[in-house]
Amino acid sequence: MSLNRENFLNRLKNSLDHAHLPAATPAHPGSFQGYTYQASAPVAKMADDFARELQALSGYVHLLEETESVLAIILEILQKHQAERIIAWDNEELGLPWISGALAEAGIAVEINDLPDEAEGRKASLARLDGVLVGLTGAQGGLADTGTLALVSGPGRGRLASLLPPVHIALLPAQKLYPSLPAFLAANPGIAAEGSNLILITGPSRTADIELTLSMGVHGPKEIHVIIFPG
């Protein structure tokens, strides 16, 4: 080991021995070193804030005054992309138990988003779903300060619907809006253990190479729609 490397590792070791790791307190979850967050806000304000932040990131937000309008918005998006198939979470996980049936009546094929455990079955299922353009999910929360969606994957809430198709539609009840991530976590302390992972989505997928050339949709959907409805 070179002398420079050894000195560097020793400095790290000595620093870690005296490092101070910030921790949340029960009285103020998520707070440390003077950090504060908004714990509550009027639903209408959170909806407007969420819409402003997500639209600034090239996302689309549909603020509805009645639940019955959800179907029309979904069909409008499908028509825009000339899509006749959709990968969707299970009905009960979408928050609107009637939506899959209504889509089927409108001539839309609703594909199951869970994959078989067996390798050949998974390969065949992925090949079959590869051409689906639109995914439909619910959401466990919406963070108003950043326009972020919180999704917990698990049974009936497969990740394919939010990752595989180039267009992602998320159904977000207004009652699941939160002012910030700390407020969301404080209200749902066990959320990370409710599924295989907790996903935070802020706008369409984007990445930039070493030349700082921005590309959309490389690692996930390049178009995201959030439908906020009463509930």
C-alpha positions as CSV (number, residue, x, y, z in Angstrom):
1,M,0.0,0.0,0.0
2,S,1.4,3.4,-0.9
3,L,2.1,6.0,1.8
4,N,-0.5,8.4,0.4
5,R,-3.2,5.8,0.3
6,E,-2.4,4.7,3.9
7,N,-2.5,8.2,5.2
8,F,-5.8,8.8,3.5
9,L,-7.4,5.7,5.0
10,N,-6.1,6.6,8.4
11,R,-7.6,10.0,8.2
12,L,-11.0,8.4,7.3
13,K,-10.7,6.0,10.2
14,N,-9.9,8.7,12.7
15,S,-12.7,10.9,11.4
16,L,-15.3,8.2,11.7
17,D,-14.3,7.6,15.3
18,H,-15.4,11.1,16.1
19,A,-18.2,11.6,13.5
20,H,-21.6,12.9,14.6
21,L,-24.5,11.2,12.8
22,P,-27.7,13.3,12.8
23,A,-30.8,11.6,14.1
24,A,-34.5,12.4,14.2
25,T,-36.3,13.0,17.5
26,P,-39.8,11.7,18.3
27,A,-41.0,15.3,18.7
28,H,-39.8,16.3,15.3
29,P,-39.4,13.3,12.9
30,G,-36.8,13.9,10.3
31,S,-35.3,17.0,12.0
32,F,-31.6,17.7,12.7
33,Q,-29.3,20.7,13.0
34,G,-32.2,23.1,12.8
35,Y,-34.0,21.6,9.8
36,T,-37.7,22.1,9.8
37,Y,-40.5,21.1,7.5
38,Q,-44.2,21.9,6.9
39,A,-46.3,19.3,8.7
40,S,-49.7,20.2,7.2
41,A,-51.3,22.5,4.7
42,P,-54.8,22.9,3.0
43,V,-55.4,20.2,0.4
44,A,-56.2,22.7,-2.3
45,K,-52.8,24.5,-1.7
46,M,-50.9,21.2,-1.7
47,A,-52.6,20.2,-5.0
48,D,-51.7,23.5,-6.6
49,D,-48.1,23.3,-5.3
50,F,-47.7,19.7,-6.5
51,A,-49.0,20.6,-9.9
52,R,-46.7,23.6,-10.2
53,E,-43.6,21.6,-9.2
54,L,-44.3,18.6,-11.4
55,Q,-45.2,20.7,-14.4
56,A,-41.9,22.5,-14.0
57,L,-40.2,19.1,-14.6
58,S,-42.2,18.5,-17.8
59,G,-44.8,16.3,-16.0
60,Y,-48.6,16.6,-16.5
61,V,-51.1,17.1,-13.6
62,H,-54.9,16.7,-14.0
63,L,-56.8,18.2,-11.1
64,L,-60.3,16.8,-11.0
65,E,-63.3,17.9,-9.0
66,E,-65.1,14.6,-9.5
67,T,-63.9,11.0,-9.6
68,E,-66.1,10.1,-12.6
69,S,-63.8,12.2,-14.8
70,V,-60.8,9.9,-14.2
71,L,-61.8,7.5,-17.0
72,A,-62.1,10.2,-19.6
73,I,-58.6,11.5,-18.8
74,I,-57.0,8.1,-19.1
75,L,-58.8,7.4,-22.4
76,E,-57.7,10.8,-23.7
77,I,-54.0,9.9,-22.9
78,L,-54.4,6.5,-24.5
79,Q,-55.9,8.0,-27.6
80,K,-53.1,10.5,-27.8
81,H,-50.6,7.6,-28.0
82,Q,-52.8,5.4,-30.0
83,A,-52.6,2.8,-27.3
84,E,-55.1,-0.1,-26.9
85,R,-53.2,-1.9,-24.1
86,I,-52.2,-0.8,-20.6
87,I,-50.3,-2.4,-17.7
88,A,-52.1,-1.7,-14.5
89,W,-51.9,-2.4,-10.7
90,D,-54.7,-4.5,-9.3
91,N,-58.1,-2.7,-8.9
92,E,-58.0,-2.4,-5.1
93,E,-54.5,-0.9,-5.3
94,L,-55.5,1.7,-7.8
95,G,-58.0,3.2,-5.4
96,L,-60.8,3.0,-7.9
97,P,-62.1,-0.6,-8.0
98,W,-64.2,0.1,-11.1
99,I,-61.5,1.6,-13.3
100,S,-60.2,-1.6,-15.0
101,G,-63.7,-2.8,-15.9
102,A,-64.5,0.6,-17.3
103,L,-61.3,0.5,-19.4
104,A,-62.2,-3.0,-20.7
105,E,-65.7,-1.8,-21.7
106,A,-64.0,1.0,-23.6
107,G,-62.0,-1.6,-25.6
108,I,-58.7,-1.3,-23.7
109,A,-56.8,-4.5,-22.8
110,V,-55.7,-4.4,-19.2
111,E,-52.5,-6.5,-18.8
112,I,-51.5,-8.1,-15.5
113,N,-48.3,-6.5,-14.3
114,D,-47.0,-9.4,-12.1
115,L,-44.3,-11.7,-13.6
116,P,-44.0,-15.5,-13.1
117,D,-41.2,-16.7,-10.8
118,E,-40.0,-19.2,-13.4
119,A,-37.3,-17.9,-15.8
120,E,-38.9,-18.9,-19.1
121,G,-42.3,-17.6,-18.0
122,R,-40.8,-14.3,-17.0
123,K,-39.0,-14.0,-20.4
124,A,-42.2,-14.8,-22.3
125,S,-44.3,-12.3,-20.2
126,L,-41.7,-9.5,-20.7
127,A,-41.7,-10.2,-24.4
128,R,-45.5,-9.9,-24.5
129,L,-45.6,-6.7,-22.5
130,D,-42.7,-5.1,-24.4
131,G,-45.0,-3.2,-26.7
132,V,-47.3,-1.8,-24.1
133,L,-47.0,2.0,-24.2
134,V,-48.9,3.0,-21.0
135,G,-48.7,2.0,-17.4
136,L,-51.3,2.8,-14.7
137,T,-50.6,2.8,-11.0
138,G,-52.0,4.2,-7.8
139,A,-49.8,6.1,-5.3
140,Q,-49.2,6.0,-1.6
141,G,-48.5,9.7,-1.5
142,G,-47.8,12.9,-3.3
143,L,-45.2,15.4,-2.0
144,A,-46.4,18.9,-2.7
145,D,-43.1,20.7,-2.2
146,T,-41.3,18.8,-5.0
147,G,-44.1,17.2,-7.2
148,T,-42.9,13.8,-6.1
149,L,-44.9,10.5,-6.2
150,A,-44.3,7.9,-3.5
151,L,-45.0,4.3,-4.7
152,V,-44.6,1.1,-2.6
153,S,-44.3,-2.0,-4.7
154,G,-45.7,-5.3,-3.6
155,P,-48.5,-7.8,-4.3
156,G,-50.8,-6.2,-6.9
157,R,-48.4,-3.2,-7.2
158,G,-45.8,-4.4,-9.6
159,R,-43.0,-2.1,-10.6
160,L,-43.4,-2.9,-14.3
161,A,-46.4,-0.5,-14.5
162,S,-44.3,2.5,-13.5
163,L,-41.0,1.5,-15.1
164,L,-41.5,-0.5,-18.4
165,P,-44.0,1.6,-20.5
166,P,-42.8,5.0,-21.9
167,V,-45.9,6.7,-20.4
168,H,-46.9,6.4,-16.7
169,I,-50.3,7.4,-15.4
170,A,-50.6,7.7,-11.6
171,L,-53.9,7.9,-9.7
172,L,-53.5,10.1,-6.6
173,P,-56.4,10.7,-4.2
174,A,-56.2,14.2,-2.8
175,Q,-56.2,12.9,0.8
176,K,-52.8,11.3,0.1
177,L,-51.1,14.7,-0.6
178,Y,-48.4,15.7,1.9
179,P,-46.5,19.0,2.2
180,S,-43.1,17.2,2.2
181,L,-41.2,13.9,2.4
182,P,-40.7,14.2,6.2
183,A,-44.4,14.9,6.7
184,F,-45.2,11.8,4.6
185,L,-42.8,9.6,6.6
186,A,-44.1,11.0,9.9
187,A,-47.7,10.1,8.9
188,N,-46.7,6.7,7.5
189,P,-43.8,5.5,9.8
190,G,-43.9,1.9,8.6
191,I,-44.4,2.6,4.9
192,A,-40.9,1.3,3.8
193,A,-41.8,-2.2,5.3
194,E,-45.1,-2.5,3.5
195,G,-43.6,-3.7,0.2
196,S,-40.4,-4.8,-1.5
197,N,-39.3,-1.2,-2.0
198,L,-40.4,2.5,-1.7
199,I,-40.0,4.4,-4.9
200,L,-39.9,8.2,-5.1
201,I,-40.6,9.5,-8.6
202,T,-40.0,13.2,-9.4
203,G,-40.9,13.8,-13.1
204,P,-40.1,11.8,-16.2
205,S,-37.0,9.7,-16.3
206,R,-34.0,11.8,-17.5
207,T,-30.3,11.4,-17.7
208,A,-27.3,13.2,-19.2
209,D,-24.0,11.8,-20.5
210,I,-20.5,13.2,-19.9
211,E,-21.2,16.0,-22.4
212,L,-24.3,17.0,-20.4
213,T,-26.7,16.1,-23.2
214,L,-30.1,15.6,-21.6
215,S,-32.1,12.5,-22.7
216,M,-35.6,11.7,-21.6
217,G,-37.0,8.2,-21.0
218,V,-33.7,6.2,-20.9
219,H,-34.2,4.5,-17.5
220,G,-38.0,4.8,-17.2
221,P,-41.0,6.6,-18.6
222,K,-40.4,9.8,-20.6
223,E,-43.9,11.0,-19.9
224,I,-45.8,11.1,-16.6
225,H,-49.4,12.0,-15.8
226,V,-50.7,12.4,-12.3
227,I,-54.5,12.5,-11.9
228,I,-55.5,14.0,-8.6
229,F,-59.1,13.2,-7.7
230,P,-61.3,13.7,-4.6
231,G,-60.9,11.0,-2.1
